Amino acid sequence: MNTARTFPSIAKHHAAAWKARAMAALRADSSLSVRLSRYNAAMARARALETQGEAV
């Protein structure tokens, strides 16, 4: 059972957590390319979770 599909509010909370992680990635003490890569990966996960939550 996919809980994100069953409970849209959980998907929204997970998406918010991934957005926070994305913002933290931008502030990390790493090279710009690493920070951007981590930000893009986290935002892609957040967008996917938001889409799952809206599809229910």
N, C-alpha and C positions, 0 to 999 in steps of 0.2 A: 504494500500500500504506500503510495506517495503522499506523505502528509501535506506537502505544499499544494498539491491539487485538491486534497480533501478539505483543508482548512486555509482559505485564501489569506486570512490574517497572519498566519504563520509565514506564508511566502512573503508578505509585506515586511514583516519583522526581519526575516532573513535578508531581504533586499536592502533594507536600511542598514543592517550590519555590514553587508558587503560594500555599501557606499561609504560607510565610515572607514572601512579597511582601505578603500581606494584613496580616500583623502589622507589617511595616515601614510600610505605608500608615497605620496607626493612629498611629504615632510621628512621622510627617512633620510638617513645619512648614507646615501648610495649615489652612484653616478646617475646622471639625468636619464640615460637610456634605460637603466634598470628601474628607476622610479616610474618612468612612463609605461614601461612594459607591465609592471605590477598594477599600476592604476588601470590600464586598459583591460587587463585580465579580470580584475575585481569588478569593474563597471560592466563588463560583458556578463558576468555571473549575476549581478544585480538586475540588469535588464531582463535576463532570462527568467529570473524568479518573479519579477513584476509581471511579465507576460503570462507566466503560469497562473499567478494569482488572479489575473483578470479573465482568464479563459474559463474559469469555473462558473 
